[in-house]
């Protein structure tokens, strides 16, 4: 049996199990509990294995010199720090998300951008965490995540090979999965560099390697699965025209349903790599072959 990590009851990320499919709700809920719950329901209906959120402490994650910058938002013209506060889900909203996910039987977890956010999410006993690409060099955060004892997905966008190696040294490799990613929203195909999935797999085997995509369309995510991604993550939205920085690089519910369906077909089609003659080929073989 090859290496795998358990991320829920009877759910694993690994080379010899079905692709783990994550709907990244992130901040596409725009701070609305109602939208967040609706997105969970639709991601579950589409067949996602998990939904993921982003959790920040705005005063820690927002550089002080940006606090007073004015931004146009759905709440009008407000300071950037006020926007960062409003985009965060409340404790009540997270409690509602947790209750709904338990009811539906779908995993939820978060990428925490600071250590107090890890402490907050730990209250809900989520089964895993993700390190956002922006946080890959935050050693204190990596150590705090390791201390939870939970599996961690490390996203590697905008990171050098040296930075990736240093982050992996901090984390527990027995409970680690690595996501290839490019941190451009949306990302043009020529910058996806999907063959890095193979590079990471060779370099860090048997750690499971996956893909976190920010492109438009689904074809390149299918290619990531064909290249061996053990898990895939795509941003999820109710409507790509909604306000928000990540909406344009997100997948709507019907598209996500197709994504899940087609990934499951690709898994079947990839097979085991052993050449054989199938029973369904015997009749045409006898009929069409002149020499047997």
N, C-alpha and C positions, 0 to 999 in steps of 0.2 A: 504494500500500500504506500502511495506517495504522500508527502506532507500535506496536511490540511489543517485549518484552524476552525474551531467551532464558534459560531456567531449566534446561535439560538438553538432551540430544541429541534433536533434533526436537521439543522441547517449548517452548512460548512462552506468555506472558501478554500478551494484547492484544485489541483491538476486533474483529479480523477472523479470530480463531482460536477453536477450541472453548474453552469455559469450563474453567479450570484448577481442579480440585477437590482440596482439602486436607483430610485427616483429621488433626485436631489431637489427638494423643495427650497432649501436654502433660505433666502429672504424674499422669494417670489410671492409670499403671502402679504408683503407690505405691512406687516405688523397687525394683520387682522386675524383674530381667532377664527372667525367664520370661514374666511378663505383657507386658512391652514387646515381646518377640519375637512372642508370639501375636497381639498387637494389630496389629503390622506385617503379619503374614500375612493377617489377616482384612480389614484395610483394603485391601490389594492385591486380595484376592478380590472385594471389593465394587466395585472399579473406580476407587479413588482414584488421582489422578495423583501424589500426594505424601503423606508423613506428616511431621508436625512435632512436635518436642519442645520443652521449656523447659529452659534451662540457667542455673543461678544459682551464684554463690559465696555460700553462706549468710551468712558473716561480713560480707560487703559489703552484701548486699541486705536483711538483716534489721536494722532499727533496734536499737541497743544496749539501749534501754529495754524491748524486747520479748523479749530473749533468755531471761530467767528466768521468763517467764510459763508456767504449767503448762497443758498441753493433753492432752485425752484422744485417744489414737491407737490404731491397731492394735497398737502395741508397748507399750501401757499408758499410764500417766500419766507424761509426760516433759516437759522444758522445750521451749519453742517453737524455740529454736536447734537442739536435738537433733533435733526433728521435721524441721526444714528440711534438716538434714544427711542424715537417713535417706531422705527423699523424692527425693534426687538419685540418678540412675543412676551407677554406677561407670564408670571408664575401660574396664574389661573389658566391661561391658554395652554401652557405646557402640561398642566394637569389634565386638561380636556383632551389634548393630543395623546397623552399616555393612556388614558382610559379608553379612547376610541381604538387605538392600535391593539390594545389587549383584547378588546371585544372582537375586532376583525381578525386577529391572529397574524398581524404583520409587524415586523421589527421596525423600531424607529431608533435613531441615534443622531449624533451631532458632530460637527467639526467645531471644537472649542478653540477660540482664538486667544485665550488668556487663562491663567490658572484659576481665578475665582469662577470662571464659567465652567471649568471642569467640576469644581465643588458643587455648583448649582445642578448640573446635569446628573451628577452621581446620585442625587436624591431619588432619581427615577430608576436606578439600577439598569441602565441600558446595557446591552450585551457587547457593544464595541464602540470605538471612537474613530474619528478621522482627524488627521493632521492636514490642514489646508496647506496648499503650496506656499502661501505667504508666511506660514508659521514654521516651515521646515528647519530654519536656523535658530529657532527659539529653544535653546537647550533646557531652560527651566520648565517650559511647557511640556517638552518631550519627557522629562523626568517625572513630572506630575502625572502625565498620562500613563507612563509605565507603572507608576506606583498604584494605579487602580487595579492592576492585574488583569485588565480587559484586553482583548485583541485590539490592535491599532492598524488602520489603513493609512499609509504615508503617501501623500500626493506629491509629485516631484516636478510640477510646473515651475518655470523660471529658475531652475536650480542647476548648478554645475554637478559634474560627477563627484567632485570632492565634497561638496555640501551634502549630497545624498549619502555618501559613504559615512560622513561624520554623524549624520542623523541616525543612520542604522546602528552605529556603534552604541548610541545611547539607549535605543529601544530593545525590547526583548524579541529576538528573532524567532523564537518559538511561537509567538503570538502576533506576528507581523505579516501584513500584506502590503505590496507596493503598487501604486497606481502611476502608470505613465500618463503625463498630461502636458499640455501647452497652455499657458495662462493668458490667452488672448480671447476676447469675447466679442463677437464670434470669431472662431479661429479659421483662417483660410486653409484649404486642403494641403497646400504646399508646406505648411508649418506644423502639420500634425505629426509627421515623422513616426508613423506607426511601427516601423521596424525596431524602434527603441524597445518595444515590448519584448522582442526576441533577444535584444542585447541585455536587458535587465534579467531576463529569464536565465540566460547563460551565466551571467555574472553572479547572481544571487540564488540560484537554484539550491534547495527546493522551496524557497520562499515564494508563495503565490504572487503572480504578477497580473495586474489588471489594467483597466483603462478608464480614465475620467475625461470625457469629451465635452468640448465647448463649441463644436462646429454646428452648422445648420445641416439638416438632412440626416438620414440614417445610414446611408451606404458605408460610410467610413467606420461607423461603429460595428457594423457587420464584419468588416475587414479585420478589425481588432480582435473579434472573436475567432475568426479563421486563423489569425496569427498566434492564437494561444492565450488570449486574455481569460483569466479565471473569474473575473468579475468586471462588470461595466457599470458606470455611473453616468447618467445624463440629467441635466437640469430639467425640471418638470414645471409646467405652468398651465393655468387654465386657458390663457390666451396670450400669444406672443406679442400682441399689440398692447398689452397692459403696461402701465408705467413701472419702470424698474431697470436697473443696470444689467440684470442677467436674463431678462425676458427673451431678448432676440436670439440668444444661444440656447433656448430651452425647447423642449418637446411638449406638444399639447397632448391631451388624453388619448385621442384616437391614434396619433402617431406613436405614443408609448405602447399602446396595445399591439400595434404592428411590430414594434421593436421587440417586444417580448415574444410574440408568436414566431417571428422570423429567426430570432436567436435560437429558440428551441428547435426549429427546423434545421438550422445550420449545425447544431450539436449532433442531431441524428445523421445528417449528411456527411459529416466528417468521418464517422466510423472509427474503426480501430487501427486502420492502416495495414491490415493484413489482406493481401489479395486473395480472393476466393471466387468460386463460381456459385451464384445464388440459385436456389431452387427455381425461381422465376425465369432464369436464363436457360434451363435445361431444354424446354420445348423449342425455343428459337435456335438454340445450339444444334439440336438434332436436325432441325429443318433447314438451317442455312449453311452449316458446315459441310463441305464436300469430303473432307478427310478427318476422321475421328480415330 
